Amino acid sequence: MIDFNKKPLFLAPLAGFSDLPLRSVVKNFGCDVTISEMISANALVYENSAKTFEMLKKSPHETPYIVQIAGSEIGNIKKAVQIINKFDGIDGIDLNCGCPVPKVVKQCAGSALLNDLELLKRIVETIKNTSNKDTTSVKFRLGFNDKNHIKIAKACEEAGADYIAVHGRTRVGGYSAPVDYEAIAQVKLSVKIPVIANGDINSQNAVKILTATNCDALMIGRASIGNPWIFSEIKNSQKVSKELKREIILAHFDAMLDHYGEHGANIFRKHLHRYSKGLDGATAFRNEINHIRNAHVMRDRIGEFFA
């Protein structure tokens, strides 16, 4: 499903942002592979809620589509995968080993798994042996407190991961420490499976990072928020037009309404704050948008502002 010979571009899982509407938009404008927001294995198994199951859904043209799960308890991981197996249209399952958020780490999940590579391996093996999807993958950081990227990568490969994505920071590095692209390159040299580079990648440095790391793909995260046309810019090596940006923003707004109903207009305000950043009149526009309650009126105002 994923042709790594073509150096595909992935949208990273972004909590609160990479929902179905955003994924459907970037898929139309150059993104090759989309990944769900991180989904708790425990939530899938115990909450059994419509909200959690909603996070598994994808748009019709969203292929390949990967679901990312987080957890540390083998039994719950297996049950979660069995639930995901029942959903058609999902092409792979990714294990989150990078989330630095304290409430995730306290559950020994996310980046906490980097402190227990034997447990990490058992979880990957469980996903691989239970899943009926095409791929099993892992997204991880370079380490928890200290860098341990080579051992982590080899553990994932030995456990049966089909590919790995490497965020070039440790857990303590958060999102502000410099990204160590040399370490990502070392991971690429240490394993035979495809490696995806992740961390502070944008349209200006994408080609340079791909060359420096010799990776098989790039994963774009925060740089896509308020800038979903980044995938098109990377592929075409040129800035997208003002007209195309307006088209993408309106397509995103429409997708939010289709997915969330009228409430989608309210949720979209956080995206509009990013879309309008740095533009003339942005502050006044944001203040105005915050007080509009009618979705049709909001859409017209968005079209006018970005015209």
C-alpha positions in Angstrom: 0.0 0.0 0.0 2.9 2.4 0.7 5.5 2.8 -2.1 8.6 3.9 -0.3 10.5 4.1 -3.6 8.5 7.3 -4.3 9.6 9.0 -1.0 6.0 9.5 0.2 4.9 12.3 2.5 3.0 11.4 5.7 0.8 13.5 7.8 1.8 13.0 11.5 -0.8 12.1 14.1 -1.6 15.4 15.8 -3.9 15.4 18.8 -6.8 17.8 18.3 -5.9 18.6 14.7 -5.4 15.6 12.4 -9.0 14.6 12.5 -10.9 13.3 9.4 -11.6 16.8 7.9 -7.9 17.9 8.0 -6.8 14.5 6.7 -9.3 14.6 3.8 -8.0 18.0 2.8 -4.2 17.2 2.9 -4.9 14.0 1.0 -6.4 16.1 -1.8 -3.3 18.4 -1.9 -0.3 16.2 -1.9 -0.2 14.1 1.2 0.4 10.4 0.4 -0.3 8.7 3.8 -2.6 9.9 6.6 -2.6 8.7 10.2 -5.3 9.0 12.8 -5.0 11.0 16.0 -3.5 8.9 18.7 -6.1 6.6 20.1 -5.8 5.0 23.6 -6.0 1.2 23.5 -7.7 1.4 26.9 -10.3 3.8 25.6 -11.1 1.4 22.7 -11.4 -1.6 25.0 -13.1 -0.1 28.1 -14.9 3.1 27.1 -16.4 1.5 24.0 -17.7 5.0 23.2 -19.0 6.4 19.9 -16.5 9.2 20.2 -13.5 6.8 20.3 -14.9 4.7 17.4 -15.5 8.0 15.4 -11.7 8.5 15.5 -11.2 5.3 13.5 -13.3 6.6 10.6 -11.7 7.8 7.4 -12.8 9.7 4.3 -13.4 7.6 1.1 -10.2 8.7 -0.7 -8.0 8.4 2.4 -5.8 5.5 1.3 -3.4 4.4 2.6 -4.8 5.2 6.1 -3.0 4.2 9.3 -4.5 4.1 12.8 -2.2 5.0 15.7 -2.8 3.4 19.1 -1.1 4.0 22.5 -0.9 1.7 25.4 1.3 -0.6 27.5 -0.8 -3.5 28.7 -0.4 -6.5 26.4 -4.0 -7.8 26.9 -5.6 -4.5 26.2 -3.4 -3.9 23.1 -4.5 -7.2 21.7 -8.2 -6.5 22.4 -7.8 -3.0 20.8 -6.3 -4.5 17.7 -9.1 -7.1 17.5 -11.6 -4.2 17.6 -9.7 -2.3 14.8 -9.7 -5.5 12.8 -13.5 -5.2 12.4 -13.2 -1.9 10.6 -12.6 -1.9 6.8 -10.5 0.6 5.0 -7.7 0.7 7.7 -4.4 -0.2 6.1 -2.1 -0.4 9.1 -1.7 0.0 12.8 1.0 2.2 14.3 2.3 2.1 17.9 2.9 5.5 19.6 6.3 5.4 21.4 6.8 9.2 21.2 4.1 11.0 23.1 5.7 13.1 25.9 2.5 14.1 27.6 2.7 13.3 31.4 -0.7 11.6 31.6 0.3 9.2 28.8 3.8 8.6 30.3 2.3 7.9 33.7 0.4 5.0 32.1 3.8 3.6 30.9 2.6 4.4 27.3 3.9 6.7 24.6 7.6 7.7 25.1 7.7 5.8 28.4 8.0 2.5 26.4 11.5 3.7 25.4 12.6 2.8 28.9 11.5 -0.8 28.5 12.5 -2.2 25.1 11.5 -5.7 26.0 7.9 -4.6 26.6 8.0 -2.5 23.5 9.0 -5.5 21.5 6.2 -7.7 23.0 3.6 -5.0 22.2 4.8 -4.7 18.5 4.8 -8.6 18.3 1.3 -8.6 19.7 0.0 -6.1 17.1 1.8 -7.9 14.3 0.4 -11.3 15.2 -3.1 -10.0 16.0 -3.7 -7.5 13.2 -5.4 -8.3 9.9 -4.1 -5.0 8.4 -1.3 -4.7 5.9 1.3 -3.0 8.0 2.5 -2.7 11.6 4.7 0.3 12.4 6.2 2.3 15.3 6.7 6.0 15.7 9.3 6.8 18.4 11.6 9.4 19.7 15.4 9.1 20.1 15.1 8.1 23.7 13.5 9.1 27.0 16.1 11.1 28.8 19.1 10.0 26.8 19.5 9.0 23.1 19.1 5.2 22.5 17.8 5.4 19.0 19.8 2.5 17.5 18.7 0.0 20.1 15.1 1.2 19.8 15.1 0.9 16.0 16.6 -2.6 16.1 14.1 -3.7 18.7 11.2 -2.5 16.5 12.7 -4.3 13.5 13.3 -7.5 15.4 9.7 -7.4 16.7 8.3 -7.4 13.1 7.7 -3.7 12.4 7.3 -3.1 8.7 8.6 0.5 8.9 9.4 3.0 11.6 9.1 6.8 12.0 11.7 8.6 14.0 11.1 11.9 15.7 14.6 13.4 16.1 14.2 14.5 19.7 14.2 12.7 23.1 11.2 12.8 25.4 12.9 15.5 27.6 13.6 17.5 24.4 9.8 18.1 24.0 9.1 20.1 20.9 11.8 22.8 21.4 15.1 21.0 21.5 17.1 21.0 18.2 16.2 18.0 16.0 19.0 15.5 15.6 18.9 14.6 11.9 22.2 12.9 12.1 20.7 10.5 14.7 17.9 9.7 12.2 20.5 9.0 9.6 22.2 6.6 12.0 18.8 4.8 12.5 18.5 4.5 8.7 21.9 2.8 8.5 21.2 0.4 11.3 18.0 -1.3 10.0 16.8 -2.8 6.7 13.1 -1.7 7.0 12.0 1.7 5.7 12.6 4.7 8.0 10.6 7.9 8.0 12.2 11.2 9.2 10.1 13.4 11.5 10.7 16.7 13.4 10.6 20.4 12.3 10.2 19.5 8.6 8.9 22.3 6.4 8.8 23.2 2.7 12.1 25.0 2.9 14.2 22.2 4.4 12.3 19.0 3.3 14.6 18.0 0.4 17.7 18.8 2.5 16.5 16.6 5.3 15.6 13.8 3.0 19.1 13.9 1.5 20.9 14.3 4.9 19.1 11.4 6.5 18.8 9.2 3.4 15.3 8.2 4.7 12.6 6.6 2.7 9.9 9.1 3.6 9.1 12.3 5.5 6.4 12.9 8.1 5.1 16.4 8.5 3.5 17.4 11.8 3.0 20.9 13.3 4.2 22.6 10.1 0.9 21.5 8.4 -1.3 23.3 10.9 -2.5 26.5 9.2 -0.4 25.4 6.3 -1.9 22.1 4.9 -0.7 23.1 1.4 2.8 22.3 2.6 2.6 18.8 1.0 1.9 20.4 -2.4 4.8 22.9 -1.9 7.2 20.2 -1.1 6.2 18.1 -4.1 6.2 20.9 -6.6 9.1 22.9 -5.1 7.1 26.2 -5.3 4.7 28.2 -3.2 1.0 27.6 -3.8 -1.1 30.5 -5.1 -3.3 32.7 -2.9 -6.2 31.3 -4.9 -5.3 27.7 -4.0 -4.9 28.6 -0.4 -8.4 30.1 -0.3 -9.7 26.9 -2.0 -8.1 24.7 0.5 -9.3 26.7 3.5 -12.9 26.6 2.3 -12.6 22.9 1.5 -11.4 22.4 5.1 -14.3 24.4 6.5 -16.8 22.4 4.4 -15.3 19.1 5.5 -15.6 20.2 9.2 -19.3 20.9 8.7 -19.8 17.6 6.9 -18.1 15.7 9.7 -19.2 17.6 12.9 -22.4 19.3 11.7 -23.0 23.0 12.7 -20.6 22.5 15.6 -17.8 22.1 13.1 -17.8 25.9 12.5 -17.0 26.5 16.1 -14.2 23.9 16.1 -12.8 25.5 12.9 -12.0 28.7 14.7 -8.7 27.3 16.0 -7.7 26.5 12.4 -8.7 30.0 11.3 -6.4 31.5 13.9 -3.5 29.6 12.3 -4.6 30.3 8.7 -4.8 34.0 9.3 -1.6 34.3 11.3 0.7 37.1 9.9 -1.9 38.4 7.4 -3.1 42.0 7.4 -6.2 42.5 9.5 -5.8 39.1 11.1 -6.6 40.2 14.6 -9.8 42.0 13.6 -10.8 39.0 11.5 -10.3 36.6 14.4 -12.3 38.8 16.7 -15.1 39.0 14.2 -15.1 35.2 13.5 -15.3 34.5 17.2 -18.7 36.2 17.3 -20.3 34.7 14.2 -22.7 31.9 15.0 -24.1 31.2 11.6 -22.0 28.8 9.5 -23.1 30.2 6.2 -22.2 33.7 7.3 -18.9 32.5 8.6 -18.1 30.8 5.3 -18.8 33.9 3.3 -16.6 36.0 5.6 -13.8 33.4 5.3 -14.0 33.6 1.5 -13.9 37.4 1.6 -10.9 37.6 4.0 -8.7 35.1 2.1 -9.7 36.4 -1.4 
